[in-house]
Amino acid sequence: MSEIIIYTTKICSYCVMAKRLLDKKAVRYTEINVDSEPGLRDQLIEKTRRRTVPQIFIGDRHIGGFDDLYALDQQKGLDPLLVDYKL
């Protein structure tokens, strides 16, 4: 089964806000801290062509950063994507 993945760093207020929104939605996700291991940021850049965090994937779909996640929620497009990930 696919999963929700959020790429983060230790000091990132947008990462905190993204995780809070996902926690509020009561979904399970995997957090990958790109500071924790050499090469993880390079993998993130290769996968997204972006170097900023957070970067959020729901299944195979790249959502983008927190602003993208929040906008999707405001447009009522987030909840349908989260159905399979509820706790």
C-alpha positions in Angstrom: 0.0 0.0 0.0 1.2 3.5 -0.7 1.8 6.0 2.0 1.9 9.6 2.9 5.5 10.9 3.1 6.6 14.2 4.4 10.2 15.4 3.9 11.3 17.7 6.7 14.2 19.3 8.6 14.6 19.8 12.3 14.1 23.5 12.3 11.2 24.2 9.9 8.0 26.0 11.0 6.3 25.0 7.7 7.1 21.4 8.4 5.5 21.7 11.8 2.4 23.3 10.3 2.1 20.5 7.7 2.4 17.8 10.3 -0.2 19.5 12.5 -2.6 19.6 9.6 -2.1 16.0 8.8 -2.4 15.1 12.5 -5.7 17.1 12.7 -6.9 15.0 9.8 -6.0 11.9 11.8 -3.9 10.2 9.1 -0.7 8.2 9.4 2.4 9.4 7.6 6.1 8.8 7.4 8.4 11.7 8.2 11.8 11.7 6.5 14.2 14.2 8.1 16.6 15.2 5.3 19.1 16.4 7.9 19.4 13.0 9.5 21.4 11.2 6.9 23.8 12.3 4.1 22.2 12.0 0.7 18.6 12.4 1.7 18.3 16.0 0.6 19.9 14.9 -2.8 17.2 12.2 -3.1 14.5 14.9 -2.3 15.9 17.2 -5.0 16.0 14.3 -7.5 12.5 13.3 -6.7 10.9 16.8 -6.6 13.3 19.1 -8.3 12.9 21.3 -5.2 15.3 21.7 -2.2 12.8 23.3 0.2 10.9 21.4 2.9 8.4 20.3 3.6 7.7 18.3 0.5 4.6 16.1 0.8 3.6 13.0 -1.1 0.2 11.4 -0.8 0.7 8.0 -2.4 2.4 8.7 -5.7 1.1 12.2 -5.9 3.5 15.0 -5.1 1.4 17.7 -3.3 4.3 20.1 -2.8 5.0 22.2 0.3 2.8 23.4 3.2 1.2 26.2 1.2 0.1 23.6 -1.5 -1.2 21.2 1.2 -3.1 24.0 2.9 -4.6 25.4 -0.4 -5.7 21.8 -1.3 -7.4 21.6 2.1 -9.1 24.9 1.6 -10.4 23.9 -1.8 -11.8 20.7 -0.2 -9.5 18.5 -2.3 -7.4 17.1 0.6 -9.9 14.9 2.4 -10.7 12.7 -0.6 -7.0 12.0 -1.0 -6.7 10.9 2.7 -9.5 8.3 2.9 -7.1 5.4 2.7 -4.7 6.8 5.3 -7.0 7.4 8.3 -5.9 6.0 11.6 
